[in-house]
Amino acid sequence: MNPPRYTLQPYKGMWSRYTCPQCLRHKVFSRYIDTTTDEPIADDVGRCSREVNCGYHYKPSEYFQKNGKPPNHGPSTMDSRPLTYRDFEPSYMPKRVIGQTVKHYEVNNFVRYLAAKLGRELAHTQAQLYLVGTSKHWPGACIFWQVDSADKVRTGKIMLYNPETGKRVKQPFNHIAWAHSKVVGSKQWAVGSKNMEDKNPVAQPLSDFRSSGLSDYNLKQCLFGEHLLQYQPAKAVAICESEKTAIIASIYYPELLWLAAGSLQGLNVGKCKCLEGRTVILMPDVNAYELWVTKAAQLSAALPSVKFKVMSLLQDNATLQQKTEGWDIADYL
């Protein structure tokens, strides 16, 4: 099957994210592009990343139904271009980049928050278990590395948290970046990494890796924490939305192996293929229950060897204020 002609514009940095036409938030809107030209269909055809608080999603099919099909559109929305390796094979980062970052937790806002709540030893142990790194992209930033079940590094999500509240820093902008694409050309991108002039190969900056192939990086994300599956093959799996929640829940409910989808829309068949033969409990945030029930049905049809169960505990017991704020299990814990 050929890939779709129209797809959401891949993330290339914050310049590839726009102002949502509905909620008017900056840098949260992804436009649909025509893959034959790499041009957007229209400025308002796309999806807002604030699925719960906004939910704007104007699909190409809806646009063409209203405005007519473009020239040479043909009878279907599928492109006839030949498939290439980029349609199937993910790109990987050198695993040694993780070793540069899984340390210096004294300046990592997220780990500092965990240490204040749970104690330094436990916080550092869980951070190392889940391969939480420290980044200099923003002072105090952390990196949630995505390492798949084959121990290959897909990417790292760089985020900034408030060390006192444990909440993400979203002002004056949403502090999220990606290790495979955002941090380029810096000689010291990780706390404690050495300059390019050093002969230590472990300390190479990402700019070196990019020059050897990452400029054409084909990102295919995996579940956060997926690398732990190989060490606990019989344990039931729990999946929540955020990386922070997975780490905190793993401390309170160690009988489950906690993974994270990374976002509300991050739960998909591609990510869940690694779960074949497992029992999987889905723990959606408040207000996301119905969406994940739908996703669970789709996943069950595509992956019949996986037993999916969606927990309604949060949705059933949340107060009006908690629903408004979109609580997750970590907020209760």
N, C-alpha and C positions, 0 to 999 in steps of 0.2 A: 504494500500500500504506500502510495506517495504521501509526503508530508502535506499538511494544510497550506493553502496559498496565503491565508490571512492568519497572523499570529500576533500575540502581544510582543511588543518590542523588547528584546532581551536587555537585561540590565548592563549598561556600559559605564555606569557612574551616575551621579545625581543629575547630570545634564540630560539623561534619558528618562527622567521622571518629571512630571509637569503638574500644574495646578488643576485640581479637580473642578470640573464645571458645576458640580452640585454643592459640595461642602466648602469649596474655595480654599482648601488647605494646599499649601505649596509642597511640591516634590513627593506627592502620593499617588499620582495618576499615571498609568501606563497606557500608551496608545497602541491600537492595532495597526500593524504595517502590512503592506503587500510585499511578500517575500521575493516577488519577481523584480521589484524596483527598490525595496527597502524604504519606501515612502509611506507616511501615515495615510490612512484612508480619509480621515477628517480629524480636526482638532478635538472633537468631542466624542469620538468613537474609541472607547477603551474602558478600563476598569480602575476604580479607586481601591487602594490597598486597605482602606478603613471599612472592611466588610460589614462590621456590626454597626458602627456609628454613622456610616454614610450609605454604603451599599450600592453606589452608582456603578452600573455595568451596561454600557451601550454596545451591543454586539454588531459585528459586520453584517450579519444576516438581517438584523432589524434596520440598519442604515440603508442597505440596498433595497429592502422591501419598500421603504419610504421614498427613496431617491432614484431607484432604478439601478441596474447592474452597470459596472464600468465597461468601457470598450474592451473587446477581446476577452470578456469574462468567461465565456464558454458555458457549458451546461452544468458544471459543478464548481465547487470552491476548492478543488484539488489542483495543485500545480503539476505539470507534466515533467518537471525537471528531474533528472536522474538522482537517485539517492546517493549520498556520500557518507563517509565514515562519521561526519559530524552529526548525522541523524541518529546514530546509534551509540558510538563509542564516546564515553566521557573522557575528559582530560584529567590529569592528576598532577598534584604538586609533589615535590620531593619531600619525603617524610621527615628529613632532617630539619625542616623549617619548624616543626612542632617543638623540637628540643630547644630551639632558641627562645621559646615563649613560655613554656610551662614552668614558670618560676617567677621570682620577684613579686610575690603576692602581697607584699607589704604596701605596694603602690597600685594594686588592682582594686578598684572601687567595689566590684561585685564580690570578690573574695573577702575584702574587708568587711562588707555587710554580713556575709555568712559567718565570719569569725566572731563578730559582735553578738550575733544571735545564738550561735551553736558552739563557740569555742574555736580557738585557732587550729588545734590538731585535727579535729573533725572536718572543719572547713577546708583545710589544705588537702586532706586525704581525698575528699570527694572531688575537689577541683582537679587534682591530678588524675583521679580515676576517669573523669569525664573529659580529660585533655583540655582544660580551660587554660588559655594562654593570657599573657599580658602584652599589651600593645602600646606603642608611643604615638599611635595615630592621633589620639586625643589623650591628654594626661588622665590616667586612671582607667583607661579603656581595657576591656577584656576581649578575648577571641574565643568563640565557641567553634572549635575545629570539627569538621565533618569528616570522619574516617569510616569507610565502609567495612563490611564484614570480611573483605579480603585484605584489610589493613592498608588500604590505599587512601590517600588524602584527596578529597574532592575539592574542598575549599575551607575557609574559615570566616565566620560571621563576626565582624568587629562591632562591638556595642559599648555604649557608655551608660553606667548606672550611677545613681546617687548613693554614696556609701552609707548614708544614714537611713534612708527610707527603702532602699533596694528597688526603687522605681527607675525605669528608663528615663534618660534625659532626652526630652523631645523639644526643648526650647533653647535657642531660637530656631532650631531645626531638629529633625529626628536623627539622632546620632547612630546611624547604621552604615557600615561599609563592608567590603568583601576583600579578603586577603589576596585572592587570585587576581584582582583587577584594580582595586582602589589604591593600594600602596605600591606605587611604581616610581622608580628613580630615586628613592631615598636610600642613603647609605646606612642609616640606622633606623630601621622600621620596627624593630622589636627591642624591648627593654633589655639591655645587656648585650645586644648583638654587636659585633665588631665591625670596623670599617672595611671597605673593599680592599684596602691595601694589605690587610692581614692575610697570612697564608693559610689560616685555618679554614678548611672547606665547609665546616659546619656553620660558620658565621656568614656565609654568602648572603647578600640581600636579595630581595625578590627581583630587583632589576636584572640581576644576572640570570635568574631562572627564566624571566620573561624573554630575554634576548635569545634563549635557546628553545623557544617554542610556545611560551605562554601568551604571546601576543595574539594568538589565534585560539584562545582557550575555549573549549567546549564544556560549559558548566552543566553538569547533571547532579543535582543535590541528592544527598542520602539522608536518612534519619540521623538526628543528633544522638550520639551514644551507640550507634549501630556496631561499632567496633567491639562492644562488650558481649554481643550475642555469641561469639565463638567460645567465650569462657564459661557461659552458663546456658548450655544447649537445652536443658529441660525446664528452665524457669519460665513461668508465664510472664508475658510482656504487657506493660501499660504504656500507652502513648498519650501525651498531653500536647498542648500547642507550643509552649515556650521552653527554651533550654533551661532557663532559670527554674521553672516549675519542676522539670524533670529531676534536676539535681536536688532540690529541696525535698521533693516527695520521696526520692530514693533513701533519704535518711529516716523518714518517718514510716515508710512502708517497704522495708528491705526484702520482703518476701516476693516482691515484684521487680522485674527489670524495667526501669523507667527510661523511655526514649522520648524524643520530641520531634514533632512534625516541622517545627520552625515557624509556622504561621497558620492562620485559620484555613487557608486554601492549600496548605503544604502536605496534606494527607492524600496520597495518590497511589495508583497501582505500582508505578515504577519504583517508588520508595519502599513499598511493602512486600516486594518479591522476596526479600531476604527473610521474611517471617514465615515461610512455608512450613507447615506442620506444627505451628505454635498456636497457643491460646492467647488472644490479644484483647485487652481491655482498653477501650477508648474513653478518655476522660476529658471531654470538651469543656471549654470555658463556659461560664454562664452566658446565655444568649446564643451559643453555638450548637446547642444540643440537636436541634432539628436538622441542621446542615450536616452534622457528623452521622446522624442516623441514616440520611440519604447516602452519604459516602460509604458507610459501613455496608449497605446493601450492594452498592457498586463493587466494592472490594471483595465481598463474599462471592459475588458472581464471577469475578475475574480470578480469584484465588481460593478455590473451593477447599484446599487443604488447611486454610487458616480459619480458626474459629473466632470471629469478631463479636464483641459484646460492648454496647455503648452504655455507660453509666449515667443515670439521670440524677444522681445524688445532689449535685450542685444546683441544677436547674429546679429541682423539686423544693429545695430548702432555702433558696436565695431570697433575700428581702428585695423590695423595690429598689432601694438605694444600691444594693449589691448588683442587681441586674443593670441598673443605669451605669455603674462603674465597670461592668464587665469582669467581675471577679473570676479568678481561677483557684484551683485547689491550694496553691501556695499562699494565697491571701488568707485562707482559713487556717492553714498550718502556722 
